[in-house]
Every structure is written in C-alpha cells, then in structure tokens.
C-alpha cells in the first residue's frame, strides 16, 4: 500500500479543517501518513492511493489503454473550507480496466434547502436547517443526502439511527408540527404514491435470497425500481 507523501501536504486552510474534523477523519489521515512512510517491499501486487488528481479522459480505441489525470490544487472556497481546482498539468496512467465508484450526487427537493456544492441538505445531526441556520420543525434527512456519498451500509445504519433519535427526541419535546388528522394511507393513495408494505419488503427479501441460493451467494439484489415494485406487489 503506497501513498505519495507530496500528495498529503496540506495548505493552511486544509490544516485548519483537519484540526476541527471528526476523530474518524483525523485517524484516516494518520493512517495515510503512515502509508506514505513505506516503500516497495518486493510484494507481487501494489495498491497506490492517489490524491489531488481527477480523471479527465479514458484513452484507447478498441479497449481501455490508459487514463488521463489532471492535477488539482486546493483553494479556499470563501466559506471556511477548500475546494479542488484542476490545473493544466496532466498525467497518463497505462491501464487495461477502469472501475467507476464515486457514489450518487444528491438531488434537491422542492422547498427544502440544498447545498449545491456539496450535493447535500444542510443539517445538524439530521435535523434539516433553514436559511437562517435554525432547524426546520419536522424535516429530517439521513444517508448520503445528509453527509455526501461516503461510508458503507453500516455507516448509513448508524447515520439513520442518529437521525431517528433526534426525531424521537423532538417528538417527546413537542417540537414536531401538529398532526393533520388525515390517515397516512389515505393521503398517499390520494397522491398516487405506490406503497410497499412490510409484507412487500419480505417478498423482495425472499426473492433476492432465493436467487442468491441458486448461485451460492447470500442474495442477488433486484437492480431496478420496476423489479422491486413487482416483487413487492406479489405480497
């Protein structure tokens, strides 16, 4: 596992952001800096982690032959953070395959604040914040729309638990908007929203696990909304 020490050098704005970051972020940086002290050990495989570069082109005619990278510089964004800005400096890495794994970008919702640069909804622990910086009663978020496309399934589960704890706390303290008295089922039906019940989720779960057994795997996921809804309707 190799890291170029030069790519871990931080400008003053980045250093300040790191000092105020979470323990997880600081620990990640410690691990990367430890990697940067290593050299090749003669092992047959090497993983090189690259930073401050962005892919700009995939090269090759009949198949992938290389990927072109642009070198970035970090600049203050005027909001107390930094952003990566591409330079004209280019680099080509010969390769035969490219995997794209960058996560989904959040989508704005009507009448809900949205941070266009980060692709997230401004929030405090899952409580959505208004333009005045105060929580909007009864509006919450979790997952990637809350923090950006990071982490794994376990991260999202913990993230959702934290948001729900805030929601339940607000309910106990009477901070939620008053109920309309209308049935939720009736409201969703009136708006034409197709609902997947718990029984429908169990049908999806059973089908995915059955498909997995046929291939010796824990499950095979249904990859499209149409397939998920069809399986949910079977209940």
Residue, then its C-alpha position, 0 to 999 in steps of 0.5 A: x500500500x503506497x501513498x505519495x507523501x507530496x500528495x498529503x501536504x496540506x495548505x493552511x486552510x486544509x490544516x485548519x479543517x483537519x484540526x476541527x474534523x471528526x476523530x474518524x477523519x483525523x485517524x484516516x489521515x494518520x493512517x495515510x501518513x503512515x502509508x506514505x512512510x513505506x516503500x516497495x517491499x518486493x510484494x507481487x501486487x501494489x495498491x497506490x492511493x492517489x490524491x489531488x488528481x481527477x480523471x479527465x479522459x479514458x484513452x484507447x480505441x478498441x479497449x481501455x489503454x490508459x487514463x488521463x489525470x489532471x492535477x488539482x490544487x486546493x483553494x479556499x472556497x470563501x466559506x471556511x473550507x477548500x475546494x479542488x481546482x484542476x490545473x493544466x498539468x496532466x498525467x497518463x496512467x497505462x491501464x487495461x480496466x477502469x472501475x467507476x465508484x464515486x457514489x450518487x450526487x444528491x438531488x434537491x427537493x422542492x422547498x427544502x434547502x440544498x447545498x449545491x456544492x456539496x450535493x447535500x441538505x444542510x443539517x445538524x445531526x439530521x435535523x434539516x436547517x433553514x436559511x437562517x441556520x435554525x432547524x426546520x420543525x419536522x424535516x429530517x434527512x439521513x444517508x448520503x443526502x445528509x453527509x455526501x456519498x461516503x461510508x458503507x451500509x453500516x455507516x448509513x445504519x448508524x447515520x439513520x439511527x442518529x437521525x431517528x433519535x433526534x426525531x424521537x427526541x423532538x417528538x417527546x419535546x413537542x417540537x414536531x408540527x401538529x398532526x393533520x388528522x388525515x390517515x397516512x394511507x389515505x393521503x398517499x393513495x390520494x397522491x398516487x404514491x405506490x406503497x410497499x408494505x412490510x409484507x412487500x419488503x419480505x417478498x423482495x427479501x425472499x426473492x433476492x435470497x432465493x436467487x442468491x441460493x441458486x448461485x451460492x451467494x447470500x442474495x442477488x439484489x433486484x437492480x431496478x425500481x420496476x423489479x422491486x415494485x413487482x416483487x413487492x406487489x406479489x405480497 
